[in-house]
Amino acid sequence: WQGHVKLLIRCMLNIWGVILYLRLPWITAQAGIGLTWVIILLSSCITGITGLSTSAIATNGKVKGGGTYFLISRSLGPELGGSIGLIFAFANAVAVAMHTVGFAETVVDLMRENEAVMVDRTNDIRIIGVITVTCLLGISMAGMAWESKAQILFFLVIMVSFASYIVGTIIPSTPEKQSKGFFSYKASIFATNFVPGWRGKEGSFFGMFSIFFPSATGILAGANISGDLKNPTVAIPRGTLMAIFWTTISYLIISATIGSCVVRDASGNINDTLSSASSMENCVGTACQYGWDFSECVKNGTCPYGIINYYQSMSMVSAFAPLITAGIFGATLSSALACLVSAPKVFQCLCKDKLYPLIGFFGKGYGKNDEPLRGYLLTYIIAACFILIAELNTIAPIISNFFLCSYSLINFSCFHASITNSPGWRPSFRFYSKWLSLLGAVCCVVIMFLLTWWAALIAFGVVFFLLGYTLYKRPAVNWGSSVQASSYNMALNQCVGLNTVEDHVKNYRPQCLVLTGPPSSRPALVDLINCFTKGLSLMLCANVVTVMQKATSDSHVAWLNKRKIKSFYRGVVASDVRSGVNMLLQGAGLGRIKPNVLMMGFKKDWRSDTPQAAHNYIGIDAFDLQYGVCVLRVREGLDSNNLMCSVFSASVSIDPEPQPNTVFQTKQGKKTIDVYWLSDDGGLTLLLPYLLTRRKRWGRCKVRVFVGGEADKKEVLALIKKFRLGFHDVEVLPDIYQNPQPMKQDTIPKQDADSGPSRQQEEPWMITEQDLEKNKAKSLRQIRLNEVLQDYSREAALIVITMPVGRRGVCPSMLYLAWLDFLSRDLRPPVLLVRGNQENVLTFYCQ
């Protein structure tokens, strides 16, 4: 119970403030008792719903420094949390000004009653306000160890002031008080004051609501001290909701009693009594029934007293006016001091999270308590600027907007965390409703626009600007927010939804499984494939480790993110390379979001490496599993021996920092992309160059299509035109199948091997004289193709060529690797060997 009482007192002190004493009687006069109760109850409904949401969030884990900012940011994530942190810190800084202006206003009224004026009312409020906030700054920077003990004293002072006020309403009024409009409880005064009496530019329901609402805030004080409570999961909900209940009761009582006792207008002149029956006919106002005639000032609008004119009406009604003054001082100074301390703390927590640049300067802490002295100075400057407005009715609506924005996001946080059904959302406080939280969030937003639409637009503009900045920068923080849970839910539902959609050729996109090993060791391969897939389709960088070590991914993903490559990373452990890649081919992906093209680097060291390694390279079962295959060869090499051997032998921790440049990152200018379309593989050989030309750095390249044999150029051009690829340059090479120039005898390696079938099954990579003879025509074709590439494409930006296919059991692995080598050797441009899986990827039909 000690924790409950401590939290209850703190919340009630933060809720009670300057509006209660100085503006509630005036609001009652403007809106009438009936609508004032509606305003009070509407405010309490919003704070009550927010209190339930706060209790749920605060009991879903320990709340550290930063209060509201910590609650929202750890629930909704840094994007919305950071923006509302800045807004809430700013709102607290402005609240310092509001409470200080209320204090200064009371001091100035006391001075005027004693005929002491420095300049004029407005400037006197400014002077006293700035002096007061400077003193408060000194107190807060000196240390707040005494603050929690002083809370009890402030609470007692306010309770005594309430008692003095209630007793004052019962005591019969004196002629002096009657001249100021106080007549004790009268039914006619209650009836008159029950209906609205709008006056001035603020005279409207929402105008009054915007001025009253800051007096309902302060409900988050409990969450701010959760670390000091023995049992916060019980104390926070109970203390916060009890504080809202009792403060609401106090507001309702004060508005009803003041509206039943004091008329709206009074002159304060003790001689304004009714003298005869004739004057009764001309008397205006409820006071006429009680022998007073305030008609003259009522008609002229110059009455200085009455609850609609005199802000210190509660002091006038009170049994002992100094007690009300003490209550005002206690409420305003304690609230101002609390806001002056909390604003820098929230800001410091925000600075430590490093979400925004240039604000870290103000987050520096000093001393053993890590006091944000620079943050105090910033809050002081903001508060001093708003104190210069010197008008409580102008400052209060500004705060209302900011607090409504904060409460809207708190309620939305609770709703969002509940709706995502994340297993991590397990609040101890069960008496909340996600739909009630959503209603509270919507009501806050609606009321913001009803109060001041342009201020609401500014508030949301700031939120969305900061949200956009955080989304763009993507700070390196992970708070397990409900936004992450929601992203997972949406992604899962979309993936499952794709299961009901059959594949169609018009929706085909190359989804690439890229055998990179550690991605940072194959930057050229990664960059080229990224040109095909970025913003279009799946890219999955794959790594096989052949020893039982952890296939770590964090450093590789960090490298990809830093390079701005939109790709997944997948590492698997397997006994050998071929089985590991086959595992990836069969198991990679999710539902219909799975690879359909295998991308790999050319094995440049096939001559020096073991025949078994070469066989493993060629023996990957991609075509059997309906994959298209692409092999990239660049003159500088891709270290593909590491790709297929040493990198797969262990898990290597890669530093994500190095970011080497590759030829595929530069603008290609007006070079050509030469496509050698030598057989119909479904159209993949044509589709990939088209996707390249959609990228800015390849956009100015001209695509040239070469076809072989006796093909009709016009027919080929017409076919490509039907595919709508935008390729207009087609060339037929009739001599492409001629014999090449005389070649050296040792071009194709031969191994001594028996020609028996058992030997071929055991060592299928071995090349025999019979193999050479059977495949002589195809071998000569690859050598001839290389000569053609040398003649036509020496200056191209990229060569894309249909990859030859060797029949299993007929063409040994080493011979097939020799074909690929002959075809692509000694070429300056990168060469991409492409072979589709015979699935159509292009169509010229509408359906």
Disulfide bonds with the S-S distance in Angstrom:
Cys283-Cys288 1.75
Cys297-Cys303 1.90
